[in-house]
Amino acid sequence: MTLSLDQFRPVSMNDRSFFLSHYARYPQEHSDNLFTNMVCWNHFAHYAFAHVRGAVVLSSTIDGKTKFRPPIGPRDPDLLADVIRLAVEAGDDAPLVLVDASTREWIQERYPGLPLHPDRPYFEYVYRATDLASLPGRNYLSVRRQLNRFRKNCDPLVKPIRKEDIPAVQDFLIEWCEWKHCNGHPFLAHEKEAILFAIDHYQELEIEGLFIEVVGKVGAMALWEPLNPTTAVVHFEKGLPDCEGIYKAINAETAAHLQDRFTFINRESDMGVPGLREAKMRYHPHHMVEVFYARREDLEEVI
């Protein structure tokens, strides 16, 4: 059966167990494919999926422009050809995206002449958990100094997010958005909706989190989940400017909490946001999760 748009349906909360089961068989490296990411950002990216011949094909539609991802599952060359054809028919100018390194090799074996371009804004930063927790050596000297000042001056309390803490975290996020003027910035407005969805569905999503309490209220928080057996992904990390160094503190405390369970921490991409790349590089990633995309005109040449 030829793949068609009719086989796709929107990702919903009801699909969580399906995605968990599928990704247990096909572990992910890039966080954008995770169920939590999709349901939290669904208002923006309108994720849909088709379950075809044991594989999952994902799509997203932003501002009316649709993109597809390679099949996640058994290496099925006929299904790959179907996805490429559908991407050309129904996608935008760059209709095949989030091609990871191993899938890129497979695609280029099948289509040796097909250019696949690095999508640098969506490379994800992966760090050793022990590095972020202990901040060893000269590379982290300035971070350690700022963190020590924060701990000395701000008398922080670090706590796991529990059910009874959710209202306080919601109040914190509303205050954070007021400080950042979220409603005046399109991306931050979407992020506000995504992070509030995550905390509103904290127990249903079975994510985990920490918050740091300073001056009697929540001053920073982080939310994460397992990405694969060796890696945790931090989906959201936010802090208020009440105490200098609080972002460095929530980063270090999250890593300290995770280092006994995971070798690596994926802190997602910089999305091309000015200043964010420099901030992420400052923590010296162990490696990057590289992803690639294909242009419509190049895909047209191979179908």
Backbone as numpy.savetxt, mean C-alpha at the origin, in Angstrom:
# Nx Ny Nz CAx CAy CAz Cx Cy Cz
-13.43 -19.50 -22.71 -14.27 -18.29 -22.71 -13.40 -17.04 -22.71
-13.65 -16.13 -23.64 -12.88 -14.90 -23.74 -13.21 -13.97 -22.58
-12.16 -13.37 -21.99 -12.35 -12.46 -20.86 -13.08 -11.20 -21.32
-14.09 -10.80 -20.54 -14.84 -9.60 -20.87 -15.13 -8.80 -19.61
-15.53 -7.55 -19.80 -15.86 -6.70 -18.66 -17.03 -7.25 -17.85
-17.89 -8.01 -18.49 -19.05 -8.58 -17.79 -18.63 -9.54 -16.68
-17.41 -10.06 -16.75 -16.94 -11.01 -15.74 -16.37 -10.31 -14.50
-16.23 -9.01 -14.56 -15.68 -8.26 -13.43 -16.81 -7.81 -12.52
-16.53 -7.83 -11.21 -17.50 -7.27 -10.26 -16.74 -6.45 -9.22
-17.39 -5.46 -8.64 -16.70 -4.58 -7.68 -16.19 -5.35 -6.48
-15.03 -4.96 -5.99 -14.50 -5.50 -4.74 -15.34 -4.95 -3.59
-15.76 -5.83 -2.69 -16.56 -5.41 -1.53 -16.05 -6.11 -0.28
-16.56 -5.67 0.86 -16.15 -6.27 2.13 -16.45 -7.77 2.16
-17.44 -8.20 1.42 -17.80 -9.62 1.41 -16.73 -10.49 0.77
-15.77 -9.88 0.07 -14.77 -10.65 -0.67 -13.49 -10.89 0.13
-13.46 -10.47 1.38 -12.21 -10.56 2.15 -11.68 -11.99 2.25
-12.52 -12.93 2.62 -12.04 -14.31 2.81 -11.55 -14.89 1.48
-12.19 -14.53 0.38 -11.74 -15.02 -0.92 -10.32 -14.53 -1.21
-10.07 -13.23 -1.03 -8.73 -12.70 -1.32 -7.68 -13.25 -0.37
-8.02 -13.39 0.90 -7.06 -13.97 1.84 -6.66 -15.38 1.42
-7.65 -16.16 1.01 -7.39 -17.53 0.57 -6.54 -17.55 -0.70
-6.88 -16.67 -1.64 -6.14 -16.66 -2.91 -4.69 -16.21 -2.69
-4.51 -15.17 -1.89 -3.16 -14.66 -1.67 -2.33 -15.56 -0.77
-2.97 -16.44 -0.01 -2.21 -17.45 0.73 -1.50 -18.39 -0.24
-2.13 -18.64 -1.39 -1.52 -19.49 -2.43 -0.58 -18.69 -3.33
-0.88 -17.41 -3.51 -0.08 -16.56 -4.39 0.30 -15.29 -3.64
1.31 -15.38 -2.75 1.67 -14.22 -1.90 2.06 -13.01 -2.74
1.69 -11.85 -2.24 1.93 -10.59 -2.95 3.18 -9.89 -2.44
3.79 -9.12 -3.33 4.94 -8.29 -2.96 4.56 -6.82 -2.92
3.60 -6.42 -3.76 3.19 -5.01 -3.83 1.86 -4.85 -3.09
1.80 -3.85 -2.22 0.65 -3.72 -1.33 -0.63 -3.29 -2.04
-0.51 -2.72 -3.24 -1.70 -2.19 -3.89 -2.69 -3.29 -4.30
-2.20 -4.53 -4.37 -3.11 -5.63 -4.71 -3.87 -6.17 -3.50
-3.51 -5.75 -2.29 -4.12 -6.32 -1.10 -5.58 -5.90 -0.97
-6.36 -6.79 -0.37 -7.78 -6.51 -0.16 -7.99 -5.25 0.66
-7.24 -5.09 1.76 -7.42 -3.91 2.62 -7.21 -2.63 1.83
-6.18 -2.61 1.01 -5.93 -1.42 0.20 -7.11 -1.13 -0.72
-7.61 -2.18 -1.35 -8.69 -1.97 -2.33 -9.97 -1.47 -1.67
-10.38 -2.08 -0.55 -11.65 -1.63 0.04 -11.51 -0.25 0.66
-10.34 0.08 1.19 -10.17 1.41 1.79 -10.16 2.52 0.74
-9.63 2.22 -0.43 -9.51 3.23 -1.49 -10.56 3.04 -2.59
-11.55 2.22 -2.34 -12.54 1.91 -3.39 -13.30 3.15 -3.85
-13.54 4.08 -2.94 -14.26 5.31 -3.31 -13.50 6.10 -4.37
-12.19 5.90 -4.45 -11.33 6.64 -5.36 -11.00 5.84 -6.61
-10.61 4.57 -6.42 -10.07 3.78 -7.53 -11.05 2.75 -8.08
-12.20 2.55 -7.44 -13.25 1.69 -7.98 -12.70 0.34 -8.46
-12.17 -0.42 -7.53 -11.56 -1.71 -7.86 -12.62 -2.73 -8.24
-12.25 -3.58 -9.20 -13.10 -4.70 -9.60 -12.19 -5.89 -9.88
-12.79 -7.08 -9.88 -11.98 -8.27 -10.15 -12.79 -9.32 -10.89
-12.05 -10.15 -11.61 -12.63 -11.34 -12.25 -11.85 -12.55 -11.77
-12.55 -13.60 -11.41 -11.92 -14.86 -11.00 -12.06 -15.81 -12.18
-10.94 -16.04 -12.86 -10.97 -16.76 -14.14 -9.90 -17.85 -14.14
-10.31 -19.08 -14.35 -9.39 -20.22 -14.49 -8.36 -20.26 -13.36
-8.83 -20.03 -12.14 -7.96 -20.12 -10.97 -7.11 -18.89 -10.71
-7.27 -17.86 -11.51 -6.50 -16.63 -11.35 -7.44 -15.46 -11.07
-6.87 -14.41 -10.51 -7.60 -13.16 -10.28 -7.04 -12.09 -11.20
-7.91 -11.38 -11.88 -7.53 -10.22 -12.69 -8.17 -9.00 -12.04
-7.36 -8.01 -11.71 -7.83 -6.79 -11.05 -7.90 -5.64 -12.05
-8.86 -4.76 -11.82 -8.92 -3.50 -12.56 -9.19 -2.36 -11.58
-8.83 -1.16 -11.99 -9.18 0.03 -11.22 -9.58 1.11 -12.20
-10.51 1.95 -11.76 -11.01 3.03 -12.62 -10.99 4.33 -11.85
-10.15 5.26 -12.30 -9.99 6.56 -11.65 -10.32 7.64 -12.67
-11.26 8.51 -12.31 -11.69 9.58 -13.22 -12.10 9.02 -14.59
-12.77 7.88 -14.57 -13.27 7.30 -15.80 -12.25 6.55 -16.63
-11.00 6.47 -16.16 -9.95 5.79 -16.91 -9.62 4.47 -16.22
-9.69 3.38 -16.97 -9.53 2.04 -16.41 -8.16 1.47 -16.75
-7.58 0.80 -15.76 -6.32 0.08 -15.91 -6.51 -1.34 -15.42
-5.74 -2.26 -16.00 -5.80 -3.67 -15.63 -4.43 -4.12 -15.12
-4.44 -5.24 -14.40 -3.22 -5.82 -13.86 -3.07 -7.24 -14.39
-1.87 -7.73 -14.49 -1.69 -9.10 -14.98 -2.38 -10.11 -14.07
-2.70 -11.28 -14.59 -3.36 -12.29 -13.76 -2.52 -12.66 -12.54
-3.18 -12.82 -11.41 -2.54 -13.28 -10.18 -2.99 -14.72 -9.97
-2.08 -15.66 -10.20 -2.45 -17.06 -10.11 -1.55 -17.89 -11.02
-2.04 -19.03 -11.50 -1.24 -19.88 -12.38 -0.81 -19.12 -13.64
0.39 -19.42 -14.11 0.88 -18.78 -15.33 0.14 -19.35 -16.53
-0.86 -18.63 -16.97 -1.74 -19.07 -18.06 -1.55 -18.11 -19.23
-0.81 -18.52 -20.27 -0.54 -17.61 -21.38 -1.79 -17.17 -22.13
-2.81 -18.04 -22.19 -4.04 -17.65 -22.87 -4.78 -16.56 -22.09
-4.78 -16.68 -20.75 -5.42 -15.65 -19.94 -4.65 -14.34 -20.03
-3.33 -14.42 -20.03 -2.52 -13.21 -20.21 -2.87 -12.52 -21.53
-3.00 -13.29 -22.60 -3.37 -12.72 -23.90 -4.74 -12.06 -23.82
-5.67 -12.67 -23.09 -7.00 -12.10 -22.91 -6.94 -10.77 -22.17
-6.11 -10.72 -21.12 -5.99 -9.48 -20.34 -5.40 -8.37 -21.21
-4.39 -8.70 -22.00 -3.79 -7.70 -22.88 -4.81 -7.19 -23.88
-5.58 -8.10 -24.47 -6.61 -7.67 -25.44 -7.65 -6.77 -24.78
-8.11 -7.17 -23.57 -9.12 -6.37 -22.89 -8.55 -5.01 -22.48
-7.28 -4.99 -22.08 -6.65 -3.72 -21.71 -6.63 -2.75 -22.89
-6.35 -3.29 -24.07 -6.35 -2.44 -25.27 -7.76 -1.96 -25.59
-8.75 -2.84 -25.45 -10.13 -2.49 -25.79 -10.77 -1.53 -24.79
-10.50 -1.72 -23.50 -11.26 -1.00 -22.48 -10.42 -0.12 -21.58
-9.09 -0.15 -21.74 -8.22 0.61 -20.85 -7.85 1.97 -21.39
-7.06 2.69 -20.59 -6.64 4.03 -21.00 -5.33 3.95 -21.78
-4.56 5.04 -21.81 -3.34 5.07 -22.62 -2.22 4.21 -22.05
-2.26 3.93 -20.75 -1.31 3.01 -20.11 -2.14 1.96 -19.38
-2.70 1.00 -20.10 -3.77 0.18 -19.54 -3.33 -1.07 -18.79
-2.04 -1.40 -18.81 -1.54 -2.56 -18.07 -0.50 -2.08 -17.07
-0.79 -2.25 -15.78 0.05 -1.65 -14.73 0.32 -2.66 -13.63
1.14 -2.23 -12.65 1.48 -3.04 -11.49 2.04 -4.41 -11.92
2.90 -4.38 -12.93 3.58 -5.59 -13.37 4.83 -5.75 -12.51
4.85 -6.76 -11.65 6.01 -6.92 -10.78 7.16 -7.57 -11.55
8.32 -7.71 -10.90 9.53 -8.12 -11.60 9.42 -9.53 -12.18
8.88 -10.47 -11.41 8.79 -11.85 -11.92 7.75 -11.95 -13.04
6.65 -11.20 -12.91 5.64 -11.21 -13.98 6.18 -10.53 -15.23
7.00 -9.52 -15.03 7.63 -8.87 -16.19 8.48 -9.87 -16.98
9.24 -10.69 -16.26 10.05 -11.71 -16.95 9.18 -12.66 -17.75
8.09 -13.09 -17.13 7.17 -14.02 -17.81 6.56 -13.37 -19.05
6.11 -12.12 -18.92 5.49 -11.43 -20.06 6.51 -11.26 -21.18
7.74 -10.91 -20.83 8.72 -10.67 -21.88 9.20 -11.97 -22.53
9.06 -13.09 -21.82 9.30 -14.39 -22.47 8.23 -14.66 -23.53
7.00 -14.29 -23.20 5.89 -14.51 -24.13 5.87 -13.47 -25.25
6.24 -12.23 -24.92 6.17 -11.11 -25.87 7.51 -10.36 -25.83
8.54 -10.92 -26.46 9.89 -10.37 -26.33 10.02 -8.91 -26.77
9.18 -8.47 -27.68 9.30 -7.09 -28.17 8.48 -6.07 -27.41
7.76 -6.50 -26.36 6.86 -5.59 -25.67 7.63 -4.76 -24.63
7.68 -3.43 -24.80 8.35 -2.60 -23.78 7.51 -2.52 -22.50
8.15 -2.71 -21.38 7.52 -2.53 -20.07 8.34 -1.49 -19.32
7.70 -0.38 -18.95 8.40 0.79 -18.46 8.35 0.85 -16.92
9.46 1.22 -16.29 9.45 1.37 -14.83 8.44 2.44 -14.40
7.64 2.12 -13.40 6.65 3.06 -12.87 7.16 3.55 -11.51
8.18 4.41 -11.56 8.93 4.77 -10.35 8.07 5.33 -9.21
7.06 6.16 -9.47 6.26 6.66 -8.35 5.57 5.56 -7.54
5.45 4.36 -8.12 4.76 3.27 -7.43 5.70 2.14 -7.00
7.02 2.38 -7.11 7.96 1.46 -6.47 7.73 1.54 -4.96
7.73 0.40 -4.29 7.52 0.42 -2.85 8.84 0.23 -2.10
8.93 0.89 -0.95 10.14 0.92 -0.14 10.05 -0.16 0.94
11.04 -1.04 0.95 11.05 -2.15 1.91 12.31 -2.05 2.76
12.12 -2.10 4.08 13.20 -1.92 5.04 13.34 -3.16 5.92
14.53 -3.39 6.44 14.68 -4.40 7.48 13.99 -3.90 8.75
13.15 -4.72 9.32 12.43 -4.30 10.53 13.39 -3.94 11.65
14.47 -4.70 11.78 15.43 -4.42 12.86 16.13 -3.08 12.65
16.35 -2.68 11.40 16.96 -1.37 11.14 16.05 -0.24 11.59
14.77 -0.33 11.27 13.84 0.73 11.66 13.61 0.75 13.16
13.75 -0.40 13.81 13.53 -0.46 15.26 14.72 0.05 16.05
15.94 -0.32 15.62 17.14 0.02 16.41 17.92 1.20 15.85
17.69 1.55 14.56 18.36 2.69 13.92 19.87 2.63 14.13
20.53 1.57 13.60 21.94 1.36 13.90 22.88 2.21 13.04
24.05 2.53 13.60 25.14 3.12 12.83 24.96 4.58 12.48
25.93 5.07 11.71 25.98 6.50 11.39 24.84 6.91 10.46
24.34 5.99 9.64 23.27 6.34 8.70 22.04 6.89 9.42
21.84 6.46 10.65 20.63 6.84 11.39 20.93 7.79 12.55
22.11 8.38 12.57 22.51 9.19 13.71 21.55 10.34 13.98
21.20 11.10 12.94 20.32 12.26 13.16 18.91 11.82 13.56
18.45 10.68 13.01 17.13 10.16 13.38 17.13 9.76 14.85
18.20 9.08 15.28 18.29 8.67 16.69 18.27 9.88 17.62
18.97 10.92 17.25 19.02 12.12 18.10 17.63 12.74 18.24
16.93 12.86 17.12 15.58 13.44 17.18 14.63 12.56 17.98
14.77 11.25 17.81 13.92 10.32 18.55 14.20 10.40 20.05
15.46 10.48 20.42 15.81 10.59 21.84 15.28 11.89 22.45
15.33 12.98 21.69 14.78 14.24 22.19 13.28 14.13 22.39
12.62 13.48 21.43 11.17 13.30 21.55 10.83 12.52 22.82
11.53 11.42 23.04 11.23 10.59 24.21 11.52 11.33 25.51
12.52 12.17 25.49 12.88 12.92 26.70 11.89 14.05 26.97
11.47 14.75 25.92 10.67 15.96 26.09 9.16 15.74 26.13
8.69 14.63 25.55 7.25 14.50 25.32 6.56 13.45 26.19
7.34 12.69 26.95 6.77 11.71 27.88 5.69 10.87 27.20
6.03 10.18 26.09 5.00 9.47 25.31 4.56 8.16 25.96
3.32 7.77 25.68 2.81 6.45 26.02 2.47 5.74 24.71
3.01 4.54 24.52 2.77 3.77 23.30 1.79 2.66 23.62
0.71 2.58 22.85 -0.35 1.62 23.14 -0.84 0.96 21.86
-1.20 -0.32 21.92 -1.88 -0.94 20.77 -3.29 -0.39 20.63
-3.77 -0.29 19.40 -5.15 0.16 19.18 -6.10 -0.98 19.49
-6.99 -0.75 20.43 -8.01 -1.73 20.77 -9.38 -1.12 20.46
-10.39 -1.96 20.57 -11.74 -1.53 20.22 -12.12 -0.25 20.95
-11.78 -0.17 22.23 -12.18 0.99 23.03 -11.41 2.25 22.67
-10.31 2.11 21.92 -9.50 3.27 21.52 -9.97 3.90 20.21
-10.82 3.21 19.48 -11.19 3.66 18.14 -11.80 5.06 18.13
-12.72 5.41 19.05 -13.23 6.79 19.02 -12.14 7.84 19.18
-11.16 7.60 20.06 -10.08 8.56 20.24 -9.22 8.66 18.98
-9.00 7.53 18.31 -8.22 7.55 17.06 -9.00 8.27 15.97
-10.31 8.08 15.92 -11.13 8.81 14.94 -11.05 10.31 15.18
-11.11 10.73 16.44 -10.99 12.17 16.76 -9.62 12.69 16.32
-8.59 11.90 16.57 -7.23 12.28 16.14 -7.18 12.48 14.63
-7.76 11.55 13.87 -7.70 11.64 12.41 -8.46 12.86 11.89
-9.56 13.19 12.52 -10.29 14.40 12.13 -9.43 15.64 12.41
-8.76 15.65 13.57 -7.88 16.78 13.89 -6.71 16.85 12.92
-6.15 15.67 12.58 -5.04 15.64 11.63 -5.47 16.23 10.28
-6.67 15.88 9.83 -7.15 16.39 8.55 -7.42 17.89 8.59
-7.89 18.38 9.73 -8.07 19.83 9.86 -6.73 20.54 9.78
-5.71 19.97 10.45 -4.37 20.56 10.41 -3.82 20.54 8.98
-4.04 19.46 8.25 -3.51 19.30 6.90 -4.41 19.94 5.83
-5.58 20.48 6.25 -6.53 21.05 5.30 -6.89 20.04 4.21
-7.24 18.82 4.65 -7.53 17.72 3.71 -8.55 18.11 2.66
-9.60 18.79 3.09 -10.68 19.07 2.15 -10.27 20.03 1.03
-9.15 20.71 1.20 -8.66 21.60 0.16 -7.66 20.95 -0.77
-7.30 19.69 -0.50 -6.34 18.97 -1.34 -6.97 17.66 -1.79
-7.20 17.48 -3.09 -7.92 16.29 -3.55 -7.35 14.98 -3.04
-6.02 14.81 -3.11 -5.46 13.53 -2.67 -5.67 13.32 -1.18
-5.41 14.35 -0.37 -5.59 14.21 1.07 -7.05 13.97 1.44
-7.96 14.53 0.68 -9.38 14.27 0.93 -9.70 12.80 0.70
-9.12 12.23 -0.36 -9.33 10.79 -0.61 -8.64 9.96 0.47
-7.45 10.39 0.88 -6.75 9.64 1.93 -7.51 9.69 3.24
-8.10 10.83 3.54 -8.92 10.94 4.75 -10.03 9.90 4.73
-10.71 9.78 3.60 -11.79 8.81 3.51 -11.27 7.38 3.64
-10.10 7.11 3.05 -9.52 5.77 3.11 -9.13 5.39 4.54
-8.48 6.29 5.23 -8.01 5.96 6.58 -9.16 5.89 7.57
-10.17 6.72 7.39 -11.35 6.62 8.27 -12.10 5.32 8.01
-12.14 4.87 6.76 -12.75 3.57 6.46 -11.98 2.47 7.18
-10.65 2.55 7.14 -9.82 1.53 7.79 -10.08 1.47 9.28
-10.14 2.61 9.94 -10.34 2.59 11.39 -11.78 2.25 11.74
-12.74 2.66 10.91 -14.15 2.30 11.14 -14.35 0.79 11.03
-13.55 0.11 10.18 -13.68 -1.33 9.96 -12.46 -2.08 10.51
-11.88 -1.51 11.54 -10.63 -2.03 12.11 -10.74 -3.52 12.47
-11.80 -3.89 13.13 -11.95 -5.29 13.56 -12.32 -6.21 12.41
-13.19 -5.74 11.51 -13.58 -6.57 10.37 -12.40 -6.86 9.45
-11.52 -5.86 9.27 -10.36 -6.03 8.40 -9.24 -6.81 9.08
-9.33 -6.93 10.41 -8.31 -7.63 11.20 -6.93 -7.05 10.96
-6.87 -5.74 10.81 -5.58 -5.05 10.77 -5.14 -4.78 12.21
-3.91 -4.32 12.36 -3.37 -4.00 13.67 -2.87 -2.57 13.67
-2.68 -2.02 14.87 -2.19 -0.65 14.94 -1.65 -0.29 16.31
-0.92 0.81 16.30 -0.40 1.42 17.52 -0.78 2.88 17.53
-0.84 3.48 18.72 -0.89 4.93 18.79 0.04 5.40 19.90
0.47 6.63 19.74 1.31 7.27 20.76 0.49 8.38 21.39
0.40 8.34 22.70 -0.33 9.36 23.44 0.66 10.38 23.99
0.43 11.65 23.68 1.22 12.75 24.25 0.24 13.83 24.70
0.64 14.55 25.70 -0.19 15.61 26.32 -1.65 15.15 26.48
-1.82 13.89 26.87 -3.14 13.40 27.22 -4.05 13.03 26.08
-3.52 12.96 24.85 -4.38 12.58 23.71 -3.54 11.86 22.67
-4.23 11.28 21.68 -3.53 10.59 20.59 -2.75 11.62 19.77
-1.45 11.37 19.62 -0.61 12.28 18.85 -0.11 11.68 17.55
-0.14 10.34 17.44 0.29 9.65 16.22 -0.30 8.25 16.22
-0.41 7.68 15.03 -0.93 6.32 14.91 -0.39 5.66 13.64
-0.41 4.34 13.64 -0.01 3.56 12.47 -0.91 2.34 12.37
-1.22 1.94 11.13 -2.02 0.75 10.85 -1.25 -0.14 9.89
-1.23 -1.45 10.17 -0.49 -2.38 9.32 -1.20 -3.73 9.28
-0.66 -4.59 8.38 -1.11 -5.97 8.30 -0.01 -6.79 7.62
-0.08 -8.13 7.68 0.89 -8.93 6.92 0.68 -8.73 5.42
1.78 -8.59 4.70 1.74 -8.54 3.23 2.01 -9.93 2.66
3.00 -10.60 3.23 3.34 -11.98 2.89 4.05 -12.57 4.11
4.48 -13.81 4.10 5.03 -14.40 5.32 6.24 -13.69 5.92
7.02 -12.95 5.13 8.21 -12.29 5.66 8.06 -10.79 5.86
6.96 -10.21 5.39 6.85 -8.76 5.29 5.52 -8.25 5.82
5.59 -7.22 6.66 4.40 -6.46 7.05 4.34 -5.19 6.22
3.12 -4.71 5.96 2.96 -3.46 5.22 2.28 -2.44 6.12
2.87 -1.26 6.21 2.27 -0.16 6.97 1.42 0.64 5.99
0.10 0.54 6.16 -0.81 1.21 5.23 -0.93 2.70 5.53
-1.00 3.04 6.80 -1.20 4.44 7.19 -0.33 4.76 8.40
0.21 5.96 8.38 1.00 6.46 9.52 0.80 7.97 9.57
0.25 8.46 10.67 -0.08 9.88 10.77 0.35 10.41 12.13
0.69 11.70 12.16 1.07 12.34 13.42 0.73 13.82 13.40
0.50 14.38 14.58 0.25 15.81 14.76 1.53 16.51 15.19
1.62 17.82 14.97 2.86 18.54 15.26 2.99 18.97 16.72
2.26 18.32 17.63 2.29 18.74 19.03 3.65 18.54 19.67
4.42 17.56 19.17 5.69 17.23 19.79 6.68 16.86 18.69
7.78 17.60 18.56 8.76 17.36 17.50 9.33 15.96 17.58
9.37 15.29 16.42 9.93 13.95 16.36 8.90 12.84 16.44
7.63 13.19 16.46 6.61 12.17 16.69 6.50 11.20 15.51
6.76 11.66 14.29 6.73 10.73 13.16 7.86 9.71 13.26
9.02 10.16 13.68 10.13 9.22 13.86 9.81 8.22 14.96
9.07 8.68 15.96 8.72 7.79 17.06 7.72 6.72 16.62
6.69 7.10 15.88 5.70 6.10 15.49 6.32 5.10 14.52
7.25 5.56 13.68 7.97 4.67 12.78 8.77 3.65 13.58
9.56 4.12 14.55 10.41 3.22 15.33 9.59 2.28 16.21
8.53 2.79 16.81 7.71 1.95 17.70 6.98 0.87 16.91
6.52 1.21 15.72 5.88 0.21 14.87 6.87 -0.89 14.52
8.08 -0.50 14.12 9.10 -1.49 13.77 9.47 -2.37 14.97
9.59 -1.76 16.15 9.91 -2.52 17.35 8.83 -3.56 17.64
7.59 -3.19 17.37 6.46 -4.09 17.60 6.48 -5.25 16.60
7.00 -5.02 15.39 6.92 -6.00 14.32 8.19 -6.83 14.13
9.31 -6.41 14.66 10.59 -7.01 14.28 10.72 -8.49 14.67
10.00 -8.95 15.68 10.07 -10.36 16.04 9.19 -11.25 15.16
8.31 -10.64 14.39 7.38 -11.41 13.55 7.71 -11.34 12.07
8.35 -10.25 11.65 8.60 -10.04 10.23 10.04 -9.59 10.01
10.63 -10.07 8.93 11.98 -9.64 8.56 11.95 -8.23 7.97
10.92 -7.95 7.19 10.86 -6.69 6.45 9.57 -5.92 6.75
9.66 -4.61 6.53 8.50 -3.73 6.60 8.40 -2.96 5.29
7.29 -3.12 4.61 7.00 -2.38 3.38 6.25 -1.11 3.78
6.82 0.04 3.40 6.22 1.31 3.76 5.59 2.01 2.54
5.24 1.18 1.57 4.51 1.61 0.38 5.31 2.61 -0.45
4.66 3.24 -1.43 5.36 4.04 -2.43 5.33 5.52 -2.04
6.05 6.33 -2.86 6.00 7.78 -2.62 4.99 8.47 -3.53
4.44 7.73 -4.52 3.41 8.23 -5.44 3.83 9.51 -6.14
5.14 9.75 -6.19 5.64 10.95 -6.84 5.40 12.23 -6.06
5.02 12.11 -4.78 4.73 13.29 -3.96 6.05 13.99 -3.61
6.17 15.30 -3.89 7.40 16.02 -3.58 7.79 15.89 -2.11
9.05 15.56 -1.86 9.55 15.46 -0.50 9.39 14.08 0.11
8.40 13.32 -0.35 8.16 12.01 0.25 9.24 11.02 -0.14
9.72 11.11 -1.39 10.80 10.21 -1.81 12.05 10.42 -0.96
12.41 11.68 -0.73 13.59 11.97 0.09 13.40 11.45 1.51
12.20 11.61 2.06 11.93 11.15 3.42 12.05 9.63 3.51
11.56 8.93 2.51 11.62 7.46 2.54 13.05 6.97 2.30
13.79 7.64 1.43 15.18 7.24 1.19 16.05 7.50 2.41
15.67 8.45 3.23 16.46 8.79 4.41 16.56 7.62 5.40
15.62 6.70 5.29 15.63 5.54 6.18 16.31 4.33 5.54
16.93 4.51 4.37 17.79 3.52 3.75 17.08 2.17 3.52
16.20 2.12 2.51 15.50 0.87 2.23 16.45 -0.27 1.89
16.07 -1.47 2.32 16.84 -2.67 1.98 16.68 -2.99 0.50
15.47 -2.84 -0.02 15.23 -3.02 -1.45 13.91 -2.35 -1.82
13.67 -2.28 -3.11 12.44 -1.70 -3.64 11.63 -2.80 -4.32
10.32 -2.68 -4.22 9.43 -3.54 -5.02 9.16 -2.76 -6.31
9.81 -3.19 -7.38 9.69 -2.47 -8.64 8.47 -2.96 -9.42
7.80 -2.02 -10.06 6.65 -2.35 -10.90 6.77 -1.61 -12.23
6.08 -2.16 -13.23 6.22 -1.67 -14.61 4.84 -1.54 -15.25
4.77 -0.78 -16.34 3.51 -0.61 -17.06 3.76 -0.71 -18.56
2.69 -0.95 -19.29 2.76 -1.01 -20.75 1.82 0.04 -21.35
2.25 0.62 -22.45 1.43 1.60 -23.16 0.50 0.91 -24.15
-0.62 1.58 -24.40 -1.62 1.00 -25.31 -1.01 0.70 -26.68
-0.27 1.65 -27.26 0.22 1.44 -28.62 1.17 0.26 -28.70
1.90 -0.02 -27.62 2.79 -1.17 -27.62 2.02 -2.47 -27.48
0.96 -2.46 -26.67 0.13 -3.65 -26.52 -0.59 -3.98 -27.83
-0.98 -2.94 -28.57 -1.68 -3.17 -29.84 -0.80 -3.96 -30.82
0.51 -3.82 -30.67 1.42 -4.50 -31.58 1.51 -6.01 -31.33
1.08 -6.46 -30.13 1.28 -7.87 -29.80 -0.02 -8.68 -29.79
-1.17 -8.01 -29.95 -2.42 -8.79 -29.94 -2.82 -9.21 -31.36
